[in-house]
Amino acid sequence: MKTLITISPDAAAFLAPKLTGAAGLRVTINKKGCAGGEYEFAPMKEAEITSAFDCVEDAGIKIYFEKKYLLALMGAELVLTQDQFNKRLDFKNPNEVSRCGCGESVQLPST
């Protein structure tokens, strides 16, 4: 069976030390940016986990997201993007309808 969300080895190595003491990584899709949606990543505390969340695990990292984001994230790969100025997490997501020119916001099917 294919994993719902996968994590690249670089992203897993980047995340592991940042999630020490956390239950996993929380993914939120905020309504902002030029294209209408922006991925947000933060450590998820055990006390924050409720029945509103789904969880998948890949590369030893647990990813929590609200159930309403399931179809928007299905098949996505969490990757580490890097340029000469910074590193950041992002998704290679086959469900994106479009992405803004700077690459930081995306248009997804309705969630």
TAWOFEN-V444795 format. One record per pair of residues at least 4 apart in sequence whose C-alpha atoms are under 7 Angstrom apart, sorted by sequence separation. I is the first residue (numbers start at 1). J is the second residue. D is the distance in whole Angstrom. If there is no record, write none. Layout:
I|J|D + I|J|D
This chain:
7|11|6 + 8|12|6 + 9|13|6 + 10|14|6 + 11|15|6 + 12|16|6 + 15|19|6 + 16|20|7 + 32|36|5 + 33|37|6 + 44|48|7 + 49|53|7 + 57|61|5 + 58|62|7 + 65|69|7 + 69|73|6 + 70|74|6 + 82|86|6 + 83|87|7 + 99|103|6 + 100|104|7 + 7|12|6 + 19|24|6 + 31|36|5 + 32|37|5 + 33|38|6 + 57|62|4 + 82|87|4 + 100|105|6 + 31|37|5 + 32|38|6 + 56|62|6 + 57|63|6 + 81|87|6 + 82|88|7 + 99|105|6 + 100|106|6 + 30|37|5 + 31|38|6 + 55|62|6 + 56|63|5 + 80|87|7 + 81|88|5 + 99|106|4 + 29|37|6 + 30|38|5 + 55|63|5 + 56|64|7 + 80|88|6 + 81|89|6 + 98|106|6 + 99|107|6 + 29|38|5 + 30|39|6 + 55|64|5 + 80|89|5 + 81|90|7 + 98|107|5 + 29|39|5 + 54|64|6 + 55|65|7 + 79|89|6 + 80|90|6 + 96|106|7 + 97|107|5 + 28|39|6 + 29|40|6 + 53|64|6 + 54|65|6 + 78|89|7 + 79|90|5 + 96|107|6 + 97|108|5 + 27|39|7 + 28|40|5 + 53|65|5 + 54|66|6 + 78|90|6 + 79|91|6 + 96|108|5 + 97|109|7 + 27|40|6 + 28|41|7 + 53|66|4 + 54|67|6 + 78|91|5 + 79|92|7 + 95|108|6 + 27|41|5 + 52|66|6 + 53|67|5 + 77|91|5 + 78|92|7 + 26|41|6 + 27|42|7 + 52|67|6 + 76|91|6 + 77|92|5 + 25|41|7 + 26|42|5 + 76|92|6 + 77|93|6 + 25|42|6 + 26|43|6 + 76|93|4 + 25|43|5 + 26|44|5 + 75|93|7 + 76|94|6 + 24|43|6 + 25|44|5 + 75|94|7 + 24|44|5 + 73|93|7 + 22|43|6 + 23|44|6 + 22|44|6 + 23|45|5 + 22|45|5 + 23|46|5 + 72|95|6 + 19|43|6 + 22|46|7 + 72|108|6 + 24|61|6 + 25|62|6 + 26|63|6 + 27|64|6 + 28|65|6 + 72|109|6 + 24|62|5 + 25|63|5 + 26|64|5 + 27|65|5 + 24|63|6 + 25|64|6 + 26|65|6 + 72|111|7 + 24|64|7 + 69|111|6 + 68|111|6 + 12|59|6 + 12|61|7 + 5|56|7 + 7|58|6 + 4|56|7 + 6|58|6 + 7|59|6 + 35|99|6 + 35|100|5 + 34|100|6 + 38|104|7 + 11|78|7 + 38|105|5 + 5|73|7 + 11|79|5 + 37|105|5 + 38|106|6 + 5|74|6 + 8|77|7 + 10|79|7 + 11|80|5 + 36|105|7 + 37|106|5 + 4|74|5 + 5|75|6 + 6|76|7 + 7|77|5 + 8|78|6 + 10|80|6 + 35|105|5 + 36|106|6 + 37|107|6 + 4|75|5 + 5|76|5 + 6|77|5 + 7|78|5 + 8|79|5 + 34|105|6 + 35|106|5 + 36|107|6 + 5|77|6 + 6|78|6 + 7|79|6 + 33|105|5 + 35|107|5 + 11|89|7
